[in-house]
């Protein structure tokens, strides 16, 4: 390729980069979204989300606790002073336990996979049940763990799996909410 063609290709690439440079904005940068205040960032809007009390199923109280605490921390960053809440995040959680590997001599499962599914709905604060949600969706995560002959080791491994699932699902929900707020700027 001649130097003229290379120079022309470099100029075309530079022109395209300059033209597209204004199309992208950082996810957590300031924006001028209507109703959010001048310069309100995605982080400010995430901090304005209140996590509603979770209606957990019997036997899933720990998972509900881990999920709500993780979400509250991720959304407001652990701020000591709570920001005024403009949104309400409603959650429903379900978990299933799958065992694929069974020891043939004892008939006991040697490994298990915990699958957690969380359906979420974000509404404006004060909205009634007939108001359509601002965004909604489902987040799914799974965690595997070994089952041991020692009962308490298995209980602790199952609890660690619940914590891993709650953290992953909370991260997914936070990212989706941040994308929603960033796209509405």
Helices and strands as residue ranges (DSSP letters): H 3-20, H 42-47, E 49-51, H 61-76, E 87-98, E 111-124, E 135-146, H 151-183
